[in-house]
């Protein structure tokens, strides 16, 4: 029995070392990919707040431009904004805003560069009656 114990010595150390290495690689991947999900969440919020501003104002114009500047300052995102309609929006007229931003996923400290385009869309209806 003593001979059997001697033959299996050190086997667990290699398993533990490989397991620690795998765990560290998974953590490094999560740390590099997590900011993309945070950016996507900010972009969704950006689109919905911009849409709400157009619903309240009843037009796509100076109000929405000002709101976009405030949102850009608060979130740090500088997206491309595309409206389905411009100008005055009559009561219950539907419109859509689409915002896109390009971000970069640098895996393992900038070793690889993978540009990703994130897109968020929001739609709404005008709440203003124009005479």
TATA-V358318 format. One record per pair of residues at least 4 apart in sequence whose C-alpha atoms are under 7 Angstrom apart, sorted by the first residue. I is the first residue (numbers start at 0). J is the second residue. If there is no record, write none. Layout:
BEGIN
<<I;J> <I;J>>
END
This chain:
BEGIN
<<0;4> <1;5> <2;6> <3;7> <4;8> <10;14> <11;15> <12;16> <13;17> <14;18> <15;19> <16;20> <17;21> <18;22> <19;23> <20;24> <21;25> <22;26> <23;27> <24;28> <25;29> <26;30> <27;31> <27;107> <28;32> <28;106> <28;107> <29;33> <31;104> <31;105> <31;106> <31;107> <32;104> <33;37> <34;38> <35;39> <36;40> <37;41> <38;42> <39;43> <39;117> <40;44> <41;45> <41;74> <42;46> <42;119> <43;47> <43;119> <44;48> <45;49> <45;70> <46;50> <46;96> <46;97> <46;98> <46;119> <46;120> <46;121> <47;51> <47;121> <48;52> <49;53> <49;63> <49;66> <49;67> <50;54> <50;96> <50;121> <50;122> <50;123> <51;55> <52;56> <52;63> <53;57> <53;58> <53;59> <53;63> <54;123> <54;124> <54;125> <54;126> <55;125> <55;126> <56;62> <57;87> <57;88> <57;89> <57;125> <57;126> <57;127> <58;86> <58;87> <58;88> <59;63> <59;85> <59;86> <59;87> <60;64> <60;86> <61;65> <62;66> <63;67> <64;68> <65;69> <66;70> <67;71> <68;72> <69;73> <70;74> <71;75> <71;76> <71;77> <77;100> <78;98> <78;99> <78;100> <79;98> <79;99> <79;100> <80;96> <80;97> <80;98> <80;99> <81;96> <81;97> <81;98> <82;95> <82;96> <82;97> <83;94> <83;95> <83;96> <84;94> <88;92> <88;125> <89;125> <89;127> <89;128> <89;129> <90;125> <90;126> <90;127> <90;128> <91;124> <91;125> <91;126> <92;124> <92;125> <93;123> <93;124> <93;125> <94;122> <94;123> <94;124> <95;120> <95;121> <95;122> <95;123> <96;120> <96;121> <96;122> <97;119> <97;120> <97;121> <98;118> <98;119> <98;120> <99;116> <99;117> <99;118> <99;119> <100;116> <100;117> <100;118> <101;114> <101;115> <101;116> <101;117> <102;114> <102;115> <102;116> <103;112> <103;113> <103;114> <103;115> <104;112> <104;113> <104;114> <105;109> <105;110> <105;111> <105;112> <105;113> <106;110> <106;111> <106;112>>
END
